[in-house]
Amino acid sequence: MRVNVPDGWPETESAAIALQDTLRPLVDPTDPRPPDFRTVAGVDSAYDQSGVVAAAAVLLDGRTLQTVAAAVAHGTTSFPYVPGLLAFRELPTTLRALERLDGTPDLLICDGQGRAHPRRFGLACHLGILVGIPTIGVAKNAWGDYAEPGPDRGAMSDIRMDGEVVGRVLRTRSGVKPLFVSVGHLIDLDTACDQVLALTPHYRQPETTRQADQMCRRALREAVARRDRLGATP
């Protein structure tokens, strides 16, 4: 798929925060058209302590959830781990994986935050701006205040920051820990939650990011093993 890759990436925490502040007004938290998500993709990344990164992108049929295409990319990162700046560790390699994906999805799911972020501009927002398609952030942890939703599948409650609703806590499996859903770009929160439920018929995680998670972890193990065996960069 075609991706708008930046010419460069911030190298310092202050520059990264400034870029988030610059891009934040571009986020559109509305559905641009009647939602018709025929294909859905998930992306995820894994990295080791040395900075080796593996990213995976998996494209599924939105109705059957069967895999249509998949791609993996490897890279390295020197940007430090800073809460709220995850995108700057993961995005460069994630974009390369998406560039290799055979097909452009109608919807993209990220393992990370969207607007439920201290600066209202998490990984899903940043990626959505760069690829220009509807994007949702689905995280395992949350920033902000919320009440625990009911125990049944489909139960949800709002996530608030400074009094503003920035996402929802969504129970995707009865009696299982919920997920934290927020808008990335070009989709509203109600539609985002509906899509996450449609993508979780059997597991807690959306099928998109569940498959991407498995693929990037496997790719990382293989890259690190190859590096250790050959002494070469993955």
Short mmCIF file of the C-alpha atoms (twelve columns), coordinates in Angstrom:
data_MODEL
# 
_entry.id   MODEL 
# 
loop_
_atom_site.group_PDB 
_atom_site.id 
_atom_site.type_symbol 
_atom_site.label_atom_id 
_atom_site.label_alt_id 
_atom_site.label_comp_id 
_atom_site.label_asym_id 
_atom_site.label_seq_id 
_atom_site.Cartn_x 
_atom_site.Cartn_y 
_atom_site.Cartn_z 
_atom_site.pdbx_PDB_model_num 
ATOM 1   C CA . MET A 1   0.000   0.000   0.000  1 
ATOM 2   C CA . ARG A 2   1.072   3.604   -0.516 1 
ATOM 3   C CA . VAL A 3   2.371   5.322   2.622  1 
ATOM 4   C CA . ASN A 4   3.401   8.926   3.266  1 
ATOM 5   C CA . VAL A 5   6.818   8.328   4.837  1 
ATOM 6   C CA . PRO A 6   8.363   11.422  6.506  1 
ATOM 7   C CA . ASP A 7   11.771  12.610  5.358  1 
ATOM 8   C CA . GLY A 8   13.070  12.280  8.916  1 
ATOM 9   C CA . TRP A 9   12.077  11.538  12.495 1 
ATOM 10  C CA . PRO A 10  12.620  13.524  15.703 1 
ATOM 11  C CA . GLU A 11  15.696  12.485  17.645 1 
ATOM 12  C CA . THR A 12  14.832  14.105  20.994 1 
ATOM 13  C CA . GLU A 13  11.895  13.958  23.357 1 
ATOM 14  C CA . SER A 14  11.173  17.682  22.996 1 
ATOM 15  C CA . ALA A 15  11.169  17.480  19.182 1 
ATOM 16  C CA . ALA A 16  8.836   14.457  19.259 1 
ATOM 17  C CA . ILE A 17  6.367   16.241  21.548 1 
ATOM 18  C CA . ALA A 18  6.474   19.320  19.322 1 
ATOM 19  C CA . LEU A 19  5.635   17.169  16.281 1 
ATOM 20  C CA . GLN A 20  2.682   15.593  18.096 1 
ATOM 21  C CA . ASP A 21  1.397   19.052  18.984 1 
ATOM 22  C CA . THR A 22  1.767   20.167  15.356 1 
ATOM 23  C CA . LEU A 23  -0.051  17.153  13.893 1 
ATOM 24  C CA . ARG A 24  -2.820  16.844  16.505 1 
ATOM 25  C CA . PRO A 25  -5.191  19.381  14.846 1 
ATOM 26  C CA . LEU A 26  -5.214  17.210  11.701 1 
ATOM 27  C CA . VAL A 27  -7.020  14.336  13.459 1 
ATOM 28  C CA . ASP A 28  -10.595 13.901  12.203 1 
ATOM 29  C CA . PRO A 29  -12.686 11.939  14.765 1 
ATOM 30  C CA . THR A 30  -15.665 11.476  12.428 1 
ATOM 31  C CA . ASP A 31  -16.750 8.964   9.815  1 
ATOM 32  C CA . PRO A 32  -16.046 10.539  6.404  1 
ATOM 33  C CA . ARG A 33  -18.620 8.334   4.686  1 
ATOM 34  C CA . PRO A 34  -21.017 5.510   5.572  1 
ATOM 35  C CA . PRO A 35  -18.617 2.906   7.022  1 
ATOM 36  C CA . ASP A 36  -17.985 -0.001  4.676  1 
ATOM 37  C CA . PHE A 37  -14.901 -1.800  5.893  1 
ATOM 38  C CA . ARG A 38  -14.459 -4.626  3.399  1 
ATOM 39  C CA . THR A 39  -10.833 -5.146  4.329  1 
ATOM 40  C CA . VAL A 40  -9.253  -4.508  7.722  1 
ATOM 41  C CA . ALA A 41  -5.575  -4.509  8.642  1 
ATOM 42  C CA . GLY A 42  -3.755  -4.807  11.937 1 
ATOM 43  C CA . VAL A 43  -0.220  -3.682  12.759 1 
ATOM 44  C CA . ASP A 44  2.030   -4.473  15.693 1 
ATOM 45  C CA . SER A 45  5.724   -4.281  16.576 1 
ATOM 46  C CA . ALA A 46  8.138   -6.139  18.808 1 
ATOM 47  C CA . TYR A 47  11.683  -5.157  19.786 1 
ATOM 48  C CA . ASP A 48  14.475  -6.367  22.003 1 
ATOM 49  C CA . GLN A 49  16.719  -4.466  24.396 1 
ATOM 50  C CA . SER A 50  19.357  -3.863  21.718 1 
ATOM 51  C CA . GLY A 51  16.868  -1.891  19.607 1 
ATOM 52  C CA . VAL A 52  16.129  -4.517  16.945 1 
ATOM 53  C CA . VAL A 53  12.543  -4.044  15.730 1 
ATOM 54  C CA . ALA A 54  10.204  -6.323  13.799 1 
ATOM 55  C CA . ALA A 55  6.874   -4.964  12.550 1 
ATOM 56  C CA . ALA A 56  4.021   -6.901  10.976 1 
ATOM 57  C CA . ALA A 57  0.970   -5.860  8.971  1 
ATOM 58  C CA . VAL A 58  -1.870  -8.323  8.376  1 
ATOM 59  C CA . LEU A 59  -4.780  -7.694  5.987  1 
ATOM 60  C CA . LEU A 60  -8.058  -9.539  6.586  1 
ATOM 61  C CA . ASP A 61  -11.381 -9.828  4.807  1 
ATOM 62  C CA . GLY A 62  -13.655 -7.694  6.985  1 
ATOM 63  C CA . ARG A 63  -16.544 -10.163 6.802  1 
ATOM 64  C CA . THR A 64  -14.912 -13.574 7.050  1 
ATOM 65  C CA . LEU A 65  -11.763 -12.458 8.960  1 
ATOM 66  C CA . GLN A 66  -9.714  -14.645 6.666  1 
ATOM 67  C CA . THR A 67  -6.159  -13.514 5.934  1 
ATOM 68  C CA . VAL A 68  -5.777  -11.783 2.564  1 
ATOM 69  C CA . ALA A 69  -2.163  -10.608 2.782  1 
ATOM 70  C CA . ALA A 70  0.651   -10.075 5.279  1 
ATOM 71  C CA . ALA A 71  4.026   -8.379  5.391  1 
ATOM 72  C CA . VAL A 72  6.950   -8.029  7.800  1 
ATOM 73  C CA . ALA A 73  9.737   -5.456  8.070  1 
ATOM 74  C CA . HIS A 74  12.842  -5.254  10.244 1 
ATOM 75  C CA . GLY A 75  14.708  -2.253  11.557 1 
ATOM 76  C CA . THR A 76  16.426  -0.726  14.542 1 
ATOM 77  C CA . THR A 77  15.503  2.097   16.871 1 
ATOM 78  C CA . SER A 78  17.619  4.426   18.971 1 
ATOM 79  C CA . PHE A 79  14.728  6.536   20.257 1 
ATOM 80  C CA . PRO A 80  14.384  5.915   24.008 1 
ATOM 81  C CA . TYR A 81  11.343  4.402   25.648 1 
ATOM 82  C CA . VAL A 82  9.306   7.390   26.846 1 
ATOM 83  C CA . PRO A 83  5.647   7.009   27.905 1 
ATOM 84  C CA . GLY A 84  3.483   8.819   25.397 1 
ATOM 85  C CA . LEU A 85  6.107   8.678   22.625 1 
ATOM 86  C CA . LEU A 86  5.763   5.037   21.582 1 
ATOM 87  C CA . ALA A 87  5.126   6.044   17.974 1 
ATOM 88  C CA . PHE A 88  8.706   7.212   17.508 1 
ATOM 89  C CA . ARG A 89  10.056  3.759   18.363 1 
ATOM 90  C CA . GLU A 90  7.563   1.820   16.248 1 
ATOM 91  C CA . LEU A 91  6.359   3.914   13.320 1 
ATOM 92  C CA . PRO A 92  9.422   3.845   11.024 1 
ATOM 93  C CA . THR A 93  9.445   0.041   10.819 1 
ATOM 94  C CA . THR A 94  5.644   -0.213  10.860 1 
ATOM 95  C CA . LEU A 95  5.439   2.051   7.806  1 
ATOM 96  C CA . ARG A 96  7.899   -0.190  5.961  1 
ATOM 97  C CA . ALA A 97  5.725   -3.223  6.733  1 
ATOM 98  C CA . LEU A 98  2.651   -1.392  5.422  1 
ATOM 99  C CA . GLU A 99  4.511   -0.383  2.247  1 
ATOM 100 C CA . ARG A 100 5.133   -4.079  1.585  1 
ATOM 101 C CA . LEU A 101 1.487   -5.034  2.170  1 
ATOM 102 C CA . ASP A 102 -0.302  -6.158  -0.988 1 
ATOM 103 C CA . GLY A 103 -3.466  -4.072  -0.787 1 
ATOM 104 C CA . THR A 104 -4.784  -0.978  0.987  1 
ATOM 105 C CA . PRO A 105 -7.187  -1.675  3.861  1 
ATOM 106 C CA . ASP A 106 -10.422 0.204   4.465  1 
ATOM 107 C CA . LEU A 107 -9.661  0.239   8.208  1 
ATOM 108 C CA . LEU A 108 -6.462  -0.044  10.230 1 
ATOM 109 C CA . ILE A 109 -6.185  -1.281  13.836 1 
ATOM 110 C CA . CYS A 110 -3.181  -0.391  16.020 1 
ATOM 111 C CA . ASP A 111 -1.984  -1.993  19.225 1 
ATOM 112 C CA . GLY A 112 -1.745  1.348   21.031 1 
ATOM 113 C CA . GLN A 113 -3.565  4.543   21.905 1 
ATOM 114 C CA . GLY A 114 -5.335  7.004   19.675 1 
ATOM 115 C CA . ARG A 115 -6.891  10.098  21.289 1 
ATOM 116 C CA . ALA A 116 -6.775  8.447   24.740 1 
ATOM 117 C CA . HIS A 117 -3.311  9.927   25.187 1 
ATOM 118 C CA . PRO A 118 -1.887  12.765  27.316 1 
ATOM 119 C CA . ARG A 119 -1.544  14.976  24.227 1 
ATOM 120 C CA . ARG A 120 -4.549  13.414  22.447 1 
ATOM 121 C CA . PHE A 121 -2.187  12.097  19.791 1 
ATOM 122 C CA . GLY A 122 -1.141  8.503   20.292 1 
ATOM 123 C CA . LEU A 123 0.307   5.970   17.870 1 
ATOM 124 C CA . ALA A 124 -3.028  5.377   16.079 1 
ATOM 125 C CA . CYS A 125 -3.510  9.105   15.426 1 
ATOM 126 C CA . HIS A 126 0.006   9.517   14.062 1 
ATOM 127 C CA . LEU A 127 -0.274  6.467   11.828 1 
ATOM 128 C CA . GLY A 128 -3.751  7.471   10.641 1 
ATOM 129 C CA . ILE A 129 -2.500  10.891  9.558  1 
ATOM 130 C CA . LEU A 130 0.387   9.314   7.622  1 
ATOM 131 C CA . VAL A 131 -1.663  6.654   5.801  1 
ATOM 132 C CA . GLY A 132 -4.865  8.675   5.366  1 
ATOM 133 C CA . ILE A 133 -7.326  5.873   6.157  1 
ATOM 134 C CA . PRO A 134 -9.653  5.223   9.133  1 
ATOM 135 C CA . THR A 135 -7.539  4.092   12.072 1 
ATOM 136 C CA . ILE A 136 -8.406  2.829   15.575 1 
ATOM 137 C CA . GLY A 137 -6.234  2.506   18.651 1 
ATOM 138 C CA . VAL A 138 -6.862  -0.616  20.742 1 
ATOM 139 C CA . ALA A 139 -4.680  -0.781  23.856 1 
ATOM 140 C CA . LYS A 140 -4.330  -3.132  26.804 1 
ATOM 141 C CA . ASN A 141 -3.812  -0.283  29.290 1 
ATOM 142 C CA . ALA A 142 -5.257  3.190   29.610 1 
ATOM 143 C CA . TRP A 143 -4.437  6.779   30.349 1 
ATOM 144 C CA . GLY A 144 -7.249  8.722   32.004 1 
ATOM 145 C CA . ASP A 145 -10.140 8.030   34.341 1 
ATOM 146 C CA . TYR A 146 -12.792 5.380   33.826 1 
ATOM 147 C CA . ALA A 147 -15.203 3.068   35.602 1 
ATOM 148 C CA . GLU A 148 -14.928 -0.678  35.163 1 
ATOM 149 C CA . PRO A 149 -17.560 -1.803  32.618 1 
ATOM 150 C CA . GLY A 150 -19.994 -4.631  33.294 1 
ATOM 151 C CA . PRO A 151 -18.791 -8.246  33.063 1 
ATOM 152 C CA . ASP A 152 -20.532 -9.194  29.811 1 
ATOM 153 C CA . ARG A 153 -19.219 -8.929  26.267 1 
ATOM 154 C CA . GLY A 154 -20.130 -5.545  24.792 1 
ATOM 155 C CA . ALA A 155 -20.196 -3.696  28.113 1 
ATOM 156 C CA . MET A 156 -18.364 -0.386  27.977 1 
ATOM 157 C CA . SER A 157 -17.631 2.831   29.833 1 
ATOM 158 C CA . ASP A 158 -16.077 6.161   28.904 1 
ATOM 159 C CA . ILE A 159 -12.436 7.092   29.360 1 
ATOM 160 C CA . ARG A 160 -12.082 10.749  30.382 1 
ATOM 161 C CA . MET A 161 -9.126  13.086  30.562 1 
ATOM 162 C CA . ASP A 162 -9.664  16.583  31.984 1 
ATOM 163 C CA . GLY A 163 -13.405 15.976  31.705 1 
ATOM 164 C CA . GLU A 164 -13.236 15.097  27.987 1 
ATOM 165 C CA . VAL A 165 -14.297 11.694  26.654 1 
ATOM 166 C CA . VAL A 166 -11.233 10.395  24.795 1 
ATOM 167 C CA . GLY A 167 -12.067 6.703   24.452 1 
ATOM 168 C CA . ARG A 168 -13.947 3.742   25.849 1 
ATOM 169 C CA . VAL A 169 -13.216 0.725   27.984 1 
ATOM 170 C CA . LEU A 170 -14.723 -2.184  26.037 1 
ATOM 171 C CA . ARG A 171 -15.333 -5.736  27.247 1 
ATOM 172 C CA . THR A 172 -14.739 -7.964  24.241 1 
ATOM 173 C CA . ARG A 173 -15.057 -11.288 26.104 1 
ATOM 174 C CA . SER A 174 -17.349 -11.960 29.061 1 
ATOM 175 C CA . GLY A 175 -15.430 -12.231 32.313 1 
ATOM 176 C CA . VAL A 176 -12.126 -11.227 30.642 1 
ATOM 177 C CA . LYS A 177 -10.123 -8.015  31.082 1 
ATOM 178 C CA . PRO A 178 -11.410 -5.236  28.802 1 
ATOM 179 C CA . LEU A 179 -9.582  -3.350  26.066 1 
ATOM 180 C CA . PHE A 180 -9.196  0.416   25.704 1 
ATOM 181 C CA . VAL A 181 -10.505 1.791   22.414 1 
ATOM 182 C CA . SER A 182 -9.917  5.275   21.044 1 
ATOM 183 C CA . VAL A 183 -10.160 7.092   17.745 1 
ATOM 184 C CA . GLY A 184 -7.036  7.331   15.644 1 
ATOM 185 C CA . HIS A 185 -8.253  9.163   12.537 1 
ATOM 186 C CA . LEU A 186 -11.249 9.322   10.168 1 
ATOM 187 C CA . ILE A 187 -13.643 7.347   12.372 1 
ATOM 188 C CA . ASP A 188 -15.895 8.139   15.318 1 
ATOM 189 C CA . LEU A 189 -15.846 6.422   18.682 1 
ATOM 190 C CA . ASP A 190 -19.160 4.568   18.280 1 
ATOM 191 C CA . THR A 191 -18.073 3.093   14.954 1 
ATOM 192 C CA . ALA A 192 -14.663 2.231   16.381 1 
ATOM 193 C CA . CYS A 193 -16.212 0.226   19.226 1 
ATOM 194 C CA . ASP A 194 -18.605 -1.536  16.833 1 
ATOM 195 C CA . GLN A 195 -15.692 -2.564  14.645 1 
ATOM 196 C CA . VAL A 196 -13.610 -3.834  17.558 1 
ATOM 197 C CA . LEU A 197 -16.520 -6.021  18.676 1 
ATOM 198 C CA . ALA A 198 -16.933 -7.336  15.124 1 
ATOM 199 C CA . LEU A 199 -13.238 -8.250  15.087 1 
ATOM 200 C CA . THR A 200 -13.307 -10.144 18.402 1 
ATOM 201 C CA . PRO A 201 -15.672 -13.097 17.861 1 
ATOM 202 C CA . HIS A 202 -13.379 -15.587 19.607 1 
ATOM 203 C CA . TYR A 203 -10.566 -13.763 21.400 1 
ATOM 204 C CA . ARG A 204 -10.009 -10.727 23.599 1 
ATOM 205 C CA . GLN A 205 -7.875  -8.942  20.983 1 
ATOM 206 C CA . PRO A 206 -9.114  -8.000  17.504 1 
ATOM 207 C CA . GLU A 207 -8.196  -10.703 15.035 1 
ATOM 208 C CA . THR A 208 -6.161  -8.148  13.083 1 
ATOM 209 C CA . THR A 209 -3.739  -7.218  15.846 1 
ATOM 210 C CA . ARG A 210 -3.793  -10.722 17.341 1 
ATOM 211 C CA . GLN A 211 -2.340  -12.083 14.117 1 
ATOM 212 C CA . ALA A 212 0.046   -9.147  13.714 1 
ATOM 213 C CA . ASP A 213 1.292   -9.667  17.275 1 
ATOM 214 C CA . GLN A 214 2.076   -13.322 16.621 1 
ATOM 215 C CA . MET A 215 3.793   -12.506 13.337 1 
ATOM 216 C CA . CYS A 216 6.015   -9.694  14.626 1 
ATOM 217 C CA . ARG A 217 7.105   -11.706 17.672 1 
ATOM 218 C CA . ARG A 218 8.063   -14.615 15.444 1 
ATOM 219 C CA . ALA A 219 9.882   -12.265 13.060 1 
ATOM 220 C CA . LEU A 220 11.799  -10.708 15.961 1 
ATOM 221 C CA . ARG A 221 12.921  -14.100 17.280 1 
ATOM 222 C CA . GLU A 222 14.129  -15.064 13.822 1 
ATOM 223 C CA . ALA A 223 15.939  -11.729 13.308 1 
ATOM 224 C CA . VAL A 224 17.712  -11.891 16.664 1 
ATOM 225 C CA . ALA A 225 18.698  -15.525 16.098 1 
ATOM 226 C CA . ARG A 226 20.093  -14.624 12.665 1 
ATOM 227 C CA . ARG A 227 22.012  -11.681 14.106 1 
ATOM 228 C CA . ASP A 228 23.487  -13.813 16.881 1 
ATOM 229 C CA . ARG A 229 24.414  -16.546 14.422 1 
ATOM 230 C CA . LEU A 230 25.938  -14.348 11.734 1 
ATOM 231 C CA . GLY A 231 26.848  -11.235 13.679 1 
ATOM 232 C CA . ALA A 232 24.911  -9.219  11.112 1 
ATOM 233 C CA . THR A 233 22.217  -6.541  11.293 1 
ATOM 234 C CA . PRO A 234 18.723  -8.065  10.750 1 
# 
